[in-house]
């Protein structure tokens, strides 16, 4: 009879599978360990209701490590990593010793949960039980550390392996890429091939293309694309989606679209990569058109389309997307909610943006910046300053954009002393080098206060002293100045930089 039941997992029709299960029970074979595990594998393969699969597991007379591992992995497949860990503890209570596949599954569960503390405990279990040289487990541990932004631990674990296989190399390349160490990831990619003679697979190529895209290294991206073609991995949805993303990030949106159009199989990742490329280019109309073609959307695509609506200040379309997000059960996602705050702030609906902001469970730097800049651009500088101070009090470090917003607020509210203070702290306290936008705000602030010569000296002492936008900002302030000598000097400077700028001639005529 066992010969009959060996091919059980090959059946793919649920009705046939249930008939076999019934026959097993009638034949009294349900107590056989091998048959029991085959039945469990059958239910997993048929993709039946997970409750039924669990009932089969609970009904097994003998549960060995294969049975437990199948069920632990099954919980991972249905998105229940916490149940996987709970079942592992239950397995140990029954005195069943885990194997490499069991430990790999629970480590992946820790990775999905983002529970690094428990993950480190399992790392200790791996070491104590002598599985530290197991490549399957090592790969899972490297992935776990990488996903939890512990790239040093991932790298150390990889370096301790005597002869890492291609899967371990792919895991460490992925960990480096996930932690924005793109140059190191590319270095490892070339090293695994040239020094160790290992062949990358689809996941390796996909990760490396992501690194090339983030570094805007088009030449290397094309080299990897050529390698993909020569190794005949074309048709792999992971690789092709990464190609769409890489070309989009490198500014070749047309090439990105060509790769996308040739794809025989498209998923949400490939759609989102294409949307992201057009959004980066500023072609927001195309983003909206593509979004309408999508049969399925996820949180990332909602965030991208909302960014496009914000770029167009298309508040009506943005509200439609907002409603669609809520209808699909969207709630408490920081990416989408940040995009909504940005949309409403840029569209002049600052109070609506603030209402979403205060209801957010998690706020990131992007969210805070959207509110600071939104208040500043809507003429509510005092509230922008309050938001900035609240952000700092919550321990969030301001960045380049934060200071553009706060200096703009000071400029349009006439807060000279606070503007000077923030401009100084940007460099001295936060180590942020002032850019052209910050200098524009300071020139405008000084000019509005009538301190034309101070503004002129500020420009002359910057690396942007020949940038016409700074002189144009100062020239506008000169129109109300009583110091005709300084006004004439600034008008002539602007004429030298931008001969066709008409305001220079108007101001110069008034000075004569």
PyMOL commands that set and color helices and strands:
alter all, ss='L'
color gray80, all
select helices_A, chain A and resi 2-5+8-10+14-26+33-46+50-58+65-77+81-93+100-113+116-128+135-147+151-159+166-178+182-194+202-215+218-230+237-249+253-262+268-281+284-293+299-312+315-327+334-346+350-359+365-377+381-393+400-413+416-428+436-448+452-460+468-478+484-497+502-511
alter helices_A, ss='H'
color red, helices_A
deselect
rebuild
show_as cartoon
